[in-house]
Amino acid sequence: MAKEFSARVSKRERKVTDITSGIDEKILRANDLKLLRGAQLATIRLKDIEVRDQVRTKFNDESLRELGENIKVNGLIQPLVLHREGHKFVLVCGERRFRAMTLIEMQEAPCFILENKSKEELMAIQFSENQAREDLHYIDQADSIFGYQKLTGTSERKITAALGISKSEVHRCLMIAKLPRDLKEAAKQFNTEKYVLLEWDELPKNEFKDEIKTRILNGEINKRLQLKRIISQLKIEKPKKKKEDSVEKLMKVLKTQMKDPKLQARAKEMMKELVGERIH
């Protein structure tokens, strides 16, 4: 039996569905309920929204125009997230969407309104929202995590728990965030791989390291493989990490597990007998 299809409708006669209707229930399920708990959905005029420093600092103009055209046709699927501060609405998440709507001269948009949130909570919300988007540059991610650490004074382990990313990634981000500003700006400009920056940072301080930095700043080196080849050509040796004595390492583990000093002393003597190593 042949399928029946609806009659073709011209673009002018097509009905544009307002997908923001009932958006509070649908979008709240898609967002982090814990972070957005207590938020109210309201329509806010764009001119009443204040934009401050955001996680994302790199924007593509062409991409913004495309997003604006998409919003013009389909409406804003993902509301902005704002924080009410007195009579002001401060943008927390959605600067790219905000910029795109400004380009197409939209007057208002659906927004989640948060109130009485601490700076730590707002930064966690920003990071959570931006982390879900693939086009967030790793430099922005690193600076965001470093800013969160400076603000809260928390450890890498607690940052891992709060932001939901691995401890190793947190550690790498903090290392990148502390690199010279000109290197980070070059990384954005030339799409430099993050391991280029990390491995450059490990090089010993000498004229070769300065030369490599110049090449990174000029965009001559933006791939890890390129850096490895140059390091090999210049015969630069990375400083070797001091290997921890195997017995000392084991003793550290034992000390965390054994609270009784007598047991610790006995374990130490037994290890001496077993491996014949002197433990300091």
C-alpha positions as MATLAB code, in Angstrom:
seq = 'MAKEFSARVSKRERKVTDITSGIDEKILRANDLKLLRGAQLATIRLKDIEVRDQVRTKFNDESLRELGENIKVNGLIQPLVLHREGHKFVLVCGERRFRAMTLIEMQEAPCFILENKSKEELMAIQFSENQAREDLHYIDQADSIFGYQKLTGTSERKITAALGISKSEVHRCLMIAKLPRDLKEAAKQFNTEKYVLLEWDELPKNEFKDEIKTRILNGEINKRLQLKRIISQLKIEKPKKKKEDSVEKLMKVLKTQMKDPKLQARAKEMMKELVGERIH';
ca = [
       0.000    0.000    0.000;
       1.438    3.356   -1.031;
       2.203    5.922    1.665;
       0.292    9.195    1.674;
       2.223   12.421    2.165;
       1.000   15.846    3.195;
       0.722   18.458    0.478;
       3.827   20.602   -0.059;
       3.628   24.009    1.644;
       5.545   27.067    0.459;
       8.013   28.757    2.823;
       5.767   31.809    3.175;
       2.834   29.667    4.266;
       4.774   27.437    6.633;
       3.844   27.720   10.270;
       6.735   28.470   12.634;
       6.274   26.594   15.899;
       7.003   28.505   19.074;
       9.114   25.896   20.844;
       9.555   28.145   23.875;
       5.987   27.400   24.961;
       6.055   25.103   27.959;
       9.831   25.368   27.939;
      10.225   25.457   31.701;
       9.292   21.801   32.147;
      11.253   20.466   29.137;
      14.423   22.482   29.547;
      14.608   22.038   33.304;
      14.817   18.295   32.714;
      17.707   18.837   30.288;
      19.632   21.179   32.588;
      21.399   20.414   35.817;
      18.470   20.508   38.231;
      20.714   20.905   41.234;
      22.397   24.034   39.884;
      19.230   25.626   38.496;
      16.993   24.678   41.411;
      14.774   27.574   42.393;
      15.164   29.378   39.046;
      12.128   31.126   37.605;
      11.425   31.329   33.885;
      10.568   34.811   32.605;
      10.786   36.874   29.432;
      13.414   39.612   29.824;
      14.314   42.516   27.520;
      17.836   42.165   26.158;
      18.644   45.792   26.934;
      18.048   45.064   30.615;
      20.706   42.320   30.698;
      24.213   43.183   31.894;
      27.120   41.145   30.466;
      30.234   40.745   32.597;
      33.276   38.452   32.344;
      32.317   35.058   30.994;
      34.017   31.642   30.700;
      34.061   31.872   26.915;
      36.251   34.578   25.362;
      36.572   33.334   21.776;
      33.652   33.877   19.372;
      33.295   33.162   15.664;
      31.387   35.930   13.847;
      30.131   33.660   11.072;
      28.937   31.117   13.629;
      27.101   33.880   15.520;
      25.304   34.973   12.348;
      24.242   31.385   11.624;
      22.987   30.973   15.174;
      21.067   34.232   14.901;
      19.303   33.078   11.726;
      18.463   29.777   13.392;
      16.980   31.572   16.408;
      15.001   33.857   14.079;
      13.314   30.828   12.465;
      12.995   28.405   15.380;
      13.045   30.631   18.424;
      15.428   30.312   21.374;
      15.483   26.660   22.422;
      17.869   27.073   25.364;
      16.973   30.030   27.616;
      19.641   32.370   28.937;
      20.563   32.063   32.616;
      20.549   35.321   34.581;
      21.247   36.290   38.175;
      19.141   39.019   39.746;
      21.269   41.559   41.601;
      19.014   44.278   42.936;
      17.335   45.794   39.889;
      19.906   44.296   37.488;
      19.880   41.039   35.532;
      23.458   39.768   35.130;
      24.170   37.203   32.424;
      25.483   33.920   33.840;
      25.181   31.560   30.838;
      24.437   32.113   27.168;
      26.651   34.992   25.975;
      26.946   33.416   22.510;
      23.151   33.215   22.242;
      22.856   36.749   23.622;
      25.267   38.086   20.987;
      23.454   36.224   18.219;
      20.087   37.645   19.288;
      21.596   41.131   19.399;
      22.758   40.706   15.788;
      19.211   39.930   14.607;
      17.858   42.794   16.774;
      15.665   40.654   19.015;
      14.062   42.655   21.807;
      13.471   39.984   24.455;
      14.176   36.356   25.298;
      13.112   33.607   27.719;
      15.512   33.433   30.672;
      16.053   31.458   33.841;
      16.251   33.906   36.742;
      18.442   32.917   39.690;
      18.556   34.762   42.993;
      20.798   34.784   46.080;
      23.547   32.647   44.539;
      27.154   32.896   45.719;
      30.030   33.601   43.303;
      31.135   29.979   43.713;
      27.698   28.678   42.725;
      27.492   31.010   39.722;
      30.935   29.940   38.486;
      29.962   26.266   38.850;
      26.803   26.918   36.806;
      28.812   28.735   34.122;
      31.336   25.936   33.888;
      28.702   23.197   33.820;
      26.823   24.922   31.001;
      29.915   25.648   28.910;
      31.535   22.264   29.531;
      28.615   20.621   27.748;
      29.452   22.559   24.583;
      32.180   21.142   22.356;
      33.369   24.507   20.989;
      34.571   25.862   24.344;
      38.303   26.504   23.921;
      40.579   24.688   26.365;
      42.197   28.008   27.344;
      38.805   29.348   28.443;
      38.181   26.122   30.319;
      41.565   26.364   32.058;
      41.117   30.018   33.051;
      37.630   29.233   34.341;
      38.855   26.393   36.578;
      41.760   28.508   37.835;
      39.361   31.366   38.595;
      37.138   28.954   40.484;
      40.109   27.749   42.547;
      41.246   31.309   43.352;
      37.740   32.292   44.384;
      37.038   29.252   46.551;
      40.577   28.360   47.676;
      39.652   24.723   47.197;
      41.831   21.714   46.336;
      42.051   19.914   42.988;
      40.149   16.982   44.465;
      37.256   19.199   45.542;
      37.222   20.953   42.162;
      36.925   17.524   40.547;
      33.896   16.723   42.697;
      32.272   20.145   42.224;
      32.709   20.400   38.440;
      32.494   16.728   37.484;
      35.766   16.384   35.560;
      38.777   14.136   36.159;
      41.528   15.134   38.593;
      44.170   14.809   35.863;
      42.229   17.206   33.627;
      41.858   19.679   36.498;
      45.621   19.495   37.093;
      46.389   20.112   33.398;
      43.956   23.029   33.289;
      45.557   24.700   36.296;
      48.996   24.327   34.698;
      47.765   25.868   31.433;
      46.031   28.736   33.238;
      49.327   29.752   34.888;
      51.212   29.987   31.590;
      52.177   33.404   30.118;
      49.233   35.326   28.695;
      50.862   35.789   25.271;
      51.228   32.008   24.890;
      47.560   31.455   25.726;
      46.461   34.131   23.270;
      48.607   32.554   20.548;
      47.082   29.155   21.334;
      43.640   30.571   20.595;
      44.760   32.387   17.468;
      46.583   29.423   15.900;
      44.517   26.565   17.410;
      47.593   25.238   19.170;
      47.222   21.806   20.748;
      47.221   22.005   24.533;
      50.019   19.464   24.897;
      52.308   21.839   23.003;
      51.936   24.316   25.859;
      52.220   21.678   28.562;
      55.374   20.144   27.116;
      56.922   23.565   26.473;
      56.365   24.376   30.150;
      58.363   21.276   31.168;
      61.449   22.281   29.174;
      64.497   23.547   31.085;
      64.918   27.325   31.146;
      67.458   28.252   28.472;
      67.752   29.967   25.080;
      66.219   26.956   23.313;
      63.042   27.262   25.377;
      62.844   30.954   24.481;
      63.331   30.117   20.802;
      60.541   27.537   20.896;
      58.253   30.036   22.632;
      58.854   32.525   19.816;
      57.884   29.880   17.253;
      54.708   29.072   19.180;
      53.801   32.765   19.344;
      54.303   33.059   15.562;
      52.155   30.008   14.886;
      55.074   27.993   13.493;
      54.510   25.334   16.137;
      50.946   24.366   16.932;
      51.109   20.570   16.829;
      52.624   18.271   19.426;
      54.465   16.319   16.715;
      56.130   19.518   15.457;
      57.339   20.304   18.960;
      58.737   16.812   19.457;
      60.692   17.028   16.196;
      62.223   20.366   17.151;
      63.119   19.125   20.636;
      64.807   16.125   19.004;
      66.708   18.337   16.525;
      67.902   20.695   19.258;
      68.716   17.700   21.485;
      66.912   19.176   24.451;
      66.561   16.806   27.379;
      63.526   17.198   29.570;
      64.316   17.255   33.278;
      63.847   13.748   34.642;
      61.338   13.345   37.408;
      62.848   11.962   40.582;
      61.675    8.427   41.075;
      60.428    7.778   44.552;
      62.163    4.938   46.355;
      59.917    1.860   46.115;
      60.205    1.089   49.817;
      59.512    4.695   50.805;
      56.469    4.674   48.538;
      55.166    1.505   50.152;
      55.770    2.926   53.621;
      53.637    5.960   52.791;
      50.770    3.651   51.896;
      51.269    1.623   55.083;
      51.281    4.763   57.228;
      47.926    5.832   55.857;
      46.470    2.418   56.598;
      48.142    1.679   59.942;
      47.405    4.146   62.737;
      49.326    2.266   65.471;
      52.980    3.539   65.651;
      54.137    0.133   66.893;
      52.677   -1.578   63.839;
      54.320    1.014   61.612;
      57.733    0.415   63.222;
      57.348   -3.344   62.920;
      56.320   -3.057   59.252;
      59.361   -0.874   58.612;
      61.723   -3.460   60.106;
      60.100   -6.252   58.091;
      60.529   -4.288   54.868;
      64.229   -3.760   55.635;
      64.696   -7.490   56.026;
      62.749   -8.279   52.844;
      64.378   -5.900   50.369;
      67.608   -5.052   52.108;
      67.088   -1.318   51.491;
      67.764    1.406   53.989;
      64.680    3.429   54.842;
      65.173    6.941   56.139;
];
